[in-house]
Amino acid sequence: MNQMIRTQLYCCVCILLLAFGQGTSLKLTNDIVIYVRIVNHLNNKPLTYHCKSADDDLGLRTLQPNGQWEFHFHPATFKTTDFYCYFFNGNLRAAFDVYVEDSRLEANCGGDHCIWTAQEDGFYLYNMDTRQNVKMHNWNT
């Protein structure tokens, strides 16, 4: 009798695996790609910046006037993706999130591209849906 119960249990588990295994397989890769672009529209001044997340350090970089730099990534599957940058221009400083998954900031990008523009009076985020630059941050002195 004991053998019969084990056989029935084994058959039940196999049926459940077959029934649910195909439709609910765990997907470990993420097909979504997010792009973050930094644009330097300062008046003939270079922009120095350092961008990173909890997992990735993109290094200290300098962007020449009217230059742009872009990075891309796949949002994390099991946690929130957050990229932030520190910006330097002479005595001026700024630090803020350039992308946070499932946030107002992500919605303000208006799609999978977050385009940040550094200007003399602060930082602007381009909204792809409205096609407008919106001032989001000031420089700190």
KARALIN-V764111 format. One record per pair of residues at least 24 apart in sequence whose ideal C-beta (glycine too) atoms are under 10 Angstrom apart, sorted by the first residue. I is the first residue (numbers start at 1). GAP is how many residues later the second one is. Records with the same first field share a line. If there is no record, write none. Layout:
# KARALIN-V764111
I = GAP + GAP
This chain:
# KARALIN-V764111
26 = 51
27 = 50
28 = 49 + 50
29 = 45 + 48
30 = 43 + 44 + 45 + 46 + 47 + 51
31 = 43
32 = 41 + 42 + 43 + 49 + 69 + 80
33 = 39 + 40 + 41 + 42 + 79 + 80
34 = 37 + 38 + 39 + 40 + 41 + 47 + 49 + 65 + 67 + 72 + 75 + 77 + 78 + 79 + 80
35 = 35 + 36 + 37 + 38 + 64 + 74 + 76 + 77 + 78 + 79 + 80
36 = 33 + 34 + 35 + 36 + 37 + 47 + 49 + 62 + 63 + 73 + 76 + 77 + 78 + 79 + 80
37 = 31 + 32 + 33 + 34 + 35 + 61 + 76 + 77 + 78 + 79 + 80 + 89
38 = 25 + 29 + 30 + 31 + 32 + 33 + 47 + 49 + 60 + 76 + 77 + 78 + 79 + 80 + 85
39 = 24 + 27 + 28 + 29 + 30 + 31 + 76 + 77 + 78 + 79 + 80 + 84 + 85 + 87 + 94
40 = 24 + 25 + 26 + 27 + 28 + 29 + 47 + 49 + 77 + 78 + 79
41 = 24 + 25 + 26 + 27 + 76 + 77 + 78 + 79 + 83 + 92
42 = 24 + 47 + 48 + 50 + 75 + 76 + 77 + 78
43 = 76 + 77
45 = 44 + 45 + 47 + 73 + 75
46 = 42 + 43 + 44
47 = 40 + 41 + 42 + 45 + 71
48 = 38 + 39 + 40 + 41 + 42
49 = 36 + 37 + 38 + 39 + 40 + 45 + 46 + 49 + 67 + 69
50 = 34 + 35 + 36 + 37 + 38 + 45
51 = 32 + 33 + 34 + 35 + 36 + 47 + 48
52 = 30 + 31 + 32 + 33 + 34
53 = 28 + 29 + 30 + 31 + 44 + 45 + 46
54 = 25 + 26 + 27 + 28 + 29 + 30
55 = 24 + 26 + 27 + 28
56 = 25 + 27
58 = 25 + 27
60 = 26 + 28
61 = 24
62 = 26
63 = 24 + 55
68 = 47 + 48 + 49
70 = 43 + 44 + 45
71 = 27 + 28
72 = 40 + 41
73 = 26
75 = 24 + 26 + 27 + 31 + 37
76 = 25
81 = 25
83 = 31
85 = 31 + 38
87 = 29 + 31 + 36 + 50 + 52 + 53
88 = 51
89 = 29 + 31 + 50
90 = 49 + 51
91 = 48 + 49 + 50
92 = 26 + 28 + 30 + 46 + 47 + 48 + 49
93 = 46 + 47 + 48
94 = 24 + 28 + 29 + 43 + 44 + 45 + 46
95 = 42 + 45
96 = 27 + 40 + 41
97 = 39 + 40
98 = 25 + 27 + 38
105 = 31
108 = 26 + 28
